[in-house]
Amino acid sequence: MEDLGQAALNGGANISLWSLFLQAHLIVKTVMIGLVLASVWCWAIVIDKSILYRRAKAQMDRFEQVFWSGQSLEELYRNLSQRNNTGSAALFVTAMREWKRTYEGGARSVGGLQMRLDKVMDVAISQQVERWERRLLILATVGSAGPFIGLFGTVWGIMTSFQAIAAAQTTNLAVVAPGIAEALLATALGLLAAIPAVIAYNKFSSQLGRLTTRLEGFADEFSAILSRQMDERA
């Protein structure tokens, strides 16, 4: 920072963004690089989750359209049992597998079948939701911690700027401006990483809630269908 102050006095100070980064203290540079990497990581998660949730909704739409079309449950199960299913389809296959295991195994009593079906569907929902919400915590962490990390870089930059002022023994604006600009750049990068992360986290949390509610609703409806079939077989 002493070199920065001397350069400013000589009229050679450059306050472009790139020059501010190059002239910054090592700790401030580390903060800036970390925030840029966090921002890139968050945007990668945003793109991945946008595709994932859009695809999940489309798959659930297609499956439920077929499910409610009146197609035989046995035929639908045969078509889906060998696939890598997600959403409602995975829930359906899990429940049907337990259903067939009970009846094809020659069980004499199916008294506990309803409870087992509800349990396996609850587990399937939990697994699906866990898969959908993976890495959302990163968005929440960057959104909450990003501004504070940037503020740390700002505080450190201002401290070193004051050291440059003391070394130059002047409060000339040419000495003060580059150091203050360098410090504020860290805060700007912190906000640049945090604001999109917070917006994306809230958006995806809302979408996840709707998908989860939809899964739970399908589980209740399918459980009722299987319960009626059990009553008919009793």
ZIKAKA-V740051 format. One record per backbone hydrogen bond with DSSP energy under -0.5 kcal/mol. CO is the residue of the C=O (numbers start at 1). NH is the residue of the N-H. If there is no record, write none. Layout:
BEGIN
co: <CO | CO>
nh: <NH | NH>
END
This chain:
BEGIN
co: <1 | 2 | 3 | 4 | 5 | 6 | 7 | 7 | 8 | 16 | 17 | 18 | 19 | 20 | 21 | 25 | 26 | 27 | 28 | 29 | 30 | 31 | 32 | 33 | 34 | 35 | 36 | 37 | 38 | 39 | 40 | 41 | 42 | 43 | 44 | 45 | 46 | 47 | 48 | 49 | 50 | 51 | 52 | 53 | 54 | 55 | 56 | 57 | 58 | 59 | 60 | 61 | 62 | 63 | 64 | 66 | 66 | 67 | 72 | 73 | 74 | 75 | 76 | 77 | 80 | 83 | 86 | 86 | 87 | 88 | 89 | 90 | 91 | 92 | 93 | 94 | 95 | 96 | 97 | 98 | 99 | 100 | 101 | 102 | 103 | 110 | 110 | 112 | 113 | 114 | 115 | 116 | 117 | 118 | 119 | 120 | 121 | 122 | 123 | 124 | 125 | 126 | 127 | 128 | 129 | 130 | 131 | 133 | 135 | 136 | 137 | 138 | 139 | 140 | 141 | 142 | 145 | 146 | 147 | 148 | 149 | 150 | 151 | 152 | 153 | 154 | 155 | 156 | 157 | 158 | 159 | 160 | 161 | 162 | 163 | 164 | 165 | 165 | 172 | 172 | 173 | 174 | 175 | 176 | 177 | 178 | 179 | 180 | 181 | 182 | 183 | 183 | 184 | 185 | 186 | 187 | 188 | 189 | 190 | 191 | 192 | 193 | 194 | 195 | 196 | 197 | 198 | 199 | 200 | 201 | 202 | 203 | 204 | 205 | 206 | 207 | 208 | 209 | 210 | 211 | 212 | 213 | 214 | 215 | 216 | 217 | 218 | 219 | 220 | 221 | 222 | 223 | 224 | 225 | 226 | 227 | 228 | 229 | 230>
nh: <5 | 6 | 7 | 8 | 9 | 10 | 12 | 13 | 11 | 20 | 21 | 22 | 23 | 24 | 24 | 29 | 30 | 31 | 32 | 33 | 34 | 35 | 36 | 37 | 38 | 39 | 40 | 41 | 42 | 43 | 44 | 45 | 46 | 47 | 48 | 49 | 50 | 51 | 52 | 53 | 54 | 55 | 56 | 57 | 58 | 59 | 60 | 61 | 62 | 63 | 64 | 65 | 66 | 67 | 68 | 69 | 71 | 70 | 76 | 77 | 78 | 79 | 80 | 81 | 83 | 85 | 89 | 90 | 91 | 92 | 93 | 94 | 95 | 96 | 97 | 98 | 99 | 100 | 101 | 102 | 103 | 104 | 105 | 107 | 106 | 113 | 114 | 116 | 117 | 118 | 119 | 120 | 121 | 122 | 123 | 124 | 125 | 126 | 127 | 128 | 129 | 130 | 131 | 132 | 133 | 134 | 134 | 136 | 139 | 140 | 141 | 142 | 143 | 144 | 145 | 146 | 149 | 150 | 151 | 152 | 153 | 154 | 155 | 156 | 157 | 158 | 159 | 160 | 161 | 162 | 163 | 164 | 165 | 166 | 167 | 168 | 169 | 170 | 175 | 176 | 177 | 178 | 179 | 180 | 181 | 182 | 183 | 184 | 185 | 186 | 186 | 187 | 188 | 189 | 190 | 191 | 192 | 193 | 194 | 195 | 196 | 197 | 198 | 199 | 200 | 201 | 202 | 203 | 204 | 205 | 206 | 207 | 208 | 209 | 210 | 211 | 212 | 213 | 214 | 215 | 216 | 217 | 218 | 219 | 220 | 221 | 222 | 223 | 224 | 225 | 226 | 227 | 228 | 229 | 230 | 231 | 232 | 233 | 234>
END
